[in-house]
Structure formats: C-alpha cells, structure tokens
Amino acid sequence: MAKKRKKKRGTSRAVPVLAAFLLILIIGAVGIITSYIKKYTPSDARMNLDEYYAQTEEDDVALILQDTVSEMKGKLADGAVYIPYSAAVQQLGSRFYWDEESQTMLYTTANEVVSIAPESTSYTMGGETCTEEVPPVKKLGDDYYLALDFLQDHMQMTAEIYENPYRAVIRYKWGDVQTVSASEDTVIRYQGGIKSPILGDVAQGDELLLLEEMEDWSRVMTKDGLDGYVEKKALGSVQETELAYTGDYEENFPSLTRDHKINLAWHQVTSEAANEAMENDIKDMTGVNVISPTWFSVTSTEGSISSLASKEYVDKAHAKNLEVWGLIDNFNDNVSTYDTLVQKSSRKHIIDMLISEADRVGLDGINVDFETLTEEEAPHFIQFIRELSVACRREGLVLSIDNPVPSYTYFYNRKEQGIVADYVIIMGYDEHTAGSPEAGSVASLPFVEEGITETLKEVPAEKVINGVPFYTRLWTVGNDGSVSSEVLGMDQADQYAEENGMEVYWNTDVSQNYAEAETENGKLQMWLEDEESLEAKMELVKEYDLAGSAAWKLGFERADVWKIISSYLQ
C-alpha cells in the first residue's frame, strides 16, 4: 500500500510573502530613483518676466540702470520711452533741473540755461530753435518724465530697448568691468539652483556682466537686462573688459584753471575798516597769489546780498600781483538757504548782483562758501552753481567752491562741481568744532588725507585745492564732563601752553604737537596747528599733485608758515 507524502506546512504562504517583499523593494527602489531623478533634474519652468520686472501697467517700461534693476519704472508714451525725472537726476546724474517757480525743465550748458516747457516739442538752444519728434518733457500722472532719446543727446549715456516686456538697459558709468562668457548653451535662473525658474536662454559665446561669484553659481546680467544666476561650469574665466562710451555727446565746459599752483589766503572782512587794514594784514605774507575777502552774504530769500567790495582793495591787491576772488556765504541765520535757492528768480538776482559787483571793483573770481547744506538743499545749490558758472565763464571770472570733507556730505555733488566750476576747495579742517561732544584735533593728518582721497574720486586733481587751518582750539574738559573750546592763533596757542605749563609732545597718530595740562577744574588740551603740522599737510598737497592750497585765515598765522607753503607749491 503506497504511503501518502506528507505536505510541508507553510510553503504555499511563503511564495506570495516573498513576492510582496520583492514588490516592496522594487517600488522603494523606483521611488528612490524617481526622487533622485527629480532632485537632480533641472527645472524647465520659466518665470513670467512681467512679474520679474514688477510690471503692473500696460505702459510700464522696466529700467535697468547699469547693473541694477531699478524699482522705478519708465513709461511708453507717444511711441517713445520716457524715464522719471527723479531717476535721470538721482541715478544717472543728468544736468536737468525741474524749476518749480517757472514750471519748466532747465538744462545748463557751458554758455546758457535752456528752458524746456512740458509737452512742447521745441525749445531754444544756442540761439536756434530746436524741434524734437516727441516732447522732451512730459507730465505723466503726478510726475515729470524725460524722453530717453533726448537724454542720450545731452549726457554720456546709452540705452537699448527690448520688448516682451518693454525694458530699457541704460549704461551711464564707463570704465573697466568684470565679464564672463558662456562656454556652452545654457540658461539664466532667477536664483542659484537648478530648481529655480528660468529667466532666459544664454547662447554659447554670450558675454555677461559678472556681479557676484559663488561656489557653483555666478550672478550675472545679460545684455538685455536679466539679473540672475548661471552655473559656473557653463562659464569661461573672468575677464576685465572696458565699458567705453560710444555715443556722440561730449562734456564741453571750458575751465579757467591757472597754469600754476594756487596759493590762496582767506581774508575775513566784516567792515570797511577791515578793507582798509588789508595792506597791514598781508605785510609779512609771501608766496600767496590769490586773496579771498569775505565780502558778500545772502541777506534775503529774494536773492539780495550785502557787499563790502572795494575797488581800492582790489587795486592794491593787483599791485602786489594778487588775484582777488570775492567770497559769498549763506551765514545769515534769518535767511533760509532752501527757500532762496529753490527760486529761479532768487538765484538769478544773487548772480546778477555778484557779476555787477565783480565788474564794479575788478574782481578776478568768485568763491562760494555755502555751508551746512542739507540733502534737501543740495540739488538747488548745484543748479545755482551751474547757473553761476555760466555767468562767470562769460565774464572771465574764476569760480571756486568751498566744500567740507566728503564724509557725511556725499550729496554735495562734487563730481558736477568739478565739471562746471574751475576749482573745488576742500575745507580740510573742522574735524572737531565748537559743538563737538569731545575734544579733538581741528585737522588731524588722517582726516585731511581722507578728505583728499575721497574728493579725488569725483574731482580731477588739477581742480582740487586743499584748505588748511592756521588756528588751534583750546579745549577745557571739565571734571563734570562738560566740553568747551575757544579758537587761538598760532602765537596765542604757543603762549598759552607756555604760561600754563602744558606738556607738549609730537603725536605721530595725528601729525601734530599735542599739549595738555591738568587743573583743579579739569583738563586743558590742544592739538597745535603750527609749522610742523602744516608741513605734514602740505606734503599731502604735493603727494597728490593738487592744484594748490587755501588757508583760513589771515591773522592766525606766523610769518614762517608762508615759506613752508610756498616751498610745496613750486
């Protein structure tokens, strides 16, 4: 009898379990592979460029200013591109100025101030009527706009217009820039990562402006104004490329700079008696070729000025081979500089009066000393300087402008001053003033040198004059923490130090002799301006090959200083 084979328990259940396990492994592997592929596969999603440029109106034109996508928008009107007046002035540094009083746009050339009415296609320049296809100036909404083509005719800038969406790529800074070229066809992305949306395509050989380098990506800008990221493996090496202006506009502001170094001394004149004392005040002075008496001051917002100008003074100065540059200031606390300069009629009245006085007494130049300007006043001040430069150029008068060191006064627009005026004078002093919360030097050497180097970034050396102080501040720092000071001339300061037993030693950090003494009421301190400190400052004038020096003021100096100054201005 055949035996029945015993069936193994569990075999029938093991097969499906194994199959299920394998299926899970396969699904897991597929998931891992899919996830891997998804993670490392570049996104082909493209960003909406209207959103990228934040275009919200149909007539919006995105503005790409040099290497920056501006938040401001241009406008498409009359078939032409217009950009905001504020962008033209604040970003591009154009020479246009909206005059609220006359309701016209002013454009200043070397020889005249041109007025352009909004919506008009014609204006007068150089004695001729000029006609444009579209109005150079338009009011769109609440703002004024300038035609982009018109701007290109009147400043060193170029613009390329692109569509879909409309955008203007504007170049207005010239010089060396860093570029890279695409070594293969690739794309530019909104951010640095393959999952970031694509802004546009980059073809092999396309030159890109390099904005920033990272480990695997570079931030670049395309010629058509896309600011984004390209993988570094798709780029060649970094190159220095010259960005050169290729347009037709030329700056043409003839200068009355002298063919010798300027050695100027300011002469504080507050009365007719001070005029009469001029010969006595300069009896020990040698080497100086310009004297600048403080004759004029703005006395009303309508542009009235006070004058102490004297023909006899000028004649005596000329007899001693001194040019006379009359100084005008804004030191009247009862007159608002803003309210004065914002009015075209007031600016004109000041200029007319200055020119009239210059002609009456025979001046050689005008020295503008408008101080403590605010950022709000600055654009109106520079327009005043432009208009004054036209008048001075016409009359053959040298125009010089006094400026504090640039540290907190970047808005003074020294670059424009250096174009339209003949000399830009740095007031290389007042590092610490009567209102300073702590005692310190009037003009430490690092402070002076920084003022020079920062000014030279905007103004050519042949137009820069460095001002030096003849005065010292005597500081009293009280035991209660109070700080006060008074101004002393060179001899006064030395005499005070000796009479009060002040210890004096050379401080290499500031390149000045430092004096101090303890009293029962506190500490006395002086950073002395003397022959040694002055020579250190004059060495900077020579090192940076500046146009000369100016000294504040006559009466504070010792006779020895003139020889030192002159030796560095040969």
GITAMO-V366931 format. One line per field, one symbol per residue. phi: phi as a letter, one per 40 degrees, with the letter a starting at -180 (. if undefined). burial: b if it has 16 or more other ideal C-beta (glycine too) atoms within 10 Angstrom, else e. A space follows every 10 residues. Layout:
phi: ???
burial: ???
//
This chain:
phi: .ccccccccg cccccccccc cccccccccc cccccccccb cccbcbcccc cdcfcbbccc bcbbcgbbcc ccbcbcafgb cbbddccccc ccgcccaccc ccfbcbbbbc babcbbcdgc cbabaggbcb bbcbdcbbbb gcbcbbcccc cccbacabab bbbfccabcb babbicbcbb bccacabbbc bcicccccca cbcdgccbcc babbcbbbcb bcccgcbabb ccccbcccbc bccbcbcbcb cbbdbbcccb ccbbbcbcbb accccccdcc cbcccbgcbb bbcccbacba ccgcbcabcb ccdccccccb gbcbbccbbb ccccbccccc ccbdccdccd cdcccccccc bgcbabbcbc bfcccccdcc cccdcdcccc cccccgccbb bcbcdcdbbd ccfcdcdccc ccbbbcccag cbbdcccaci ccaccdcccc cccccccbbc dcbcbccbcc bbbcbbbccc gcbaaacbcc cccccccccb fccbacbccb facbbaacbc cibbaabcca dccccccccc dcdcfccibb bbbdhccbdc ccccdcccbc
burial: eeeeeeeeee eeeeeeeeee eeeeeeeeee eeeeeeeeee eeeeeebebe ebbebeeeeb bbbbbbbebb eebbbebeeb bbbbbebbbe bbebbbbbbe eeebbbbbbb eebbbbebeb eebeeeeeee ebeebbbbee eeebbbbbbb bbebbbbebe bbeeebbbbb bbeeeebebb bbeeebbbbb ebeeebbbbb ebeeebebbb beeeeebbbb bbeebbbbbb beebbbeeee eeeeeeeeee eebebbbbee bbbbbbbebe eeebbeebee bbeebebbbb bbbbbbbbeb bebebebbbb eebbebbeee ebbbbbbbbb eeeebebeeb bbbbebbebb bebbbebbee bebbbbbbbb eebeeebbbb bbbbbbbbbb bbbeeebbbb bbbbbbeebe bbbbebbbbb bbbbbbbbbb bbeeeeeebb bbbbbebbbe bbebbbebbe eebbbbbbbb bbbbbbbeee eebebeebbb eebbebbeee ebeeeebeeb bbbbbbeeee ebebbbbbbb bebbebbbeb beeeebbbbb bbbbebbeee bbeebbebbe
//
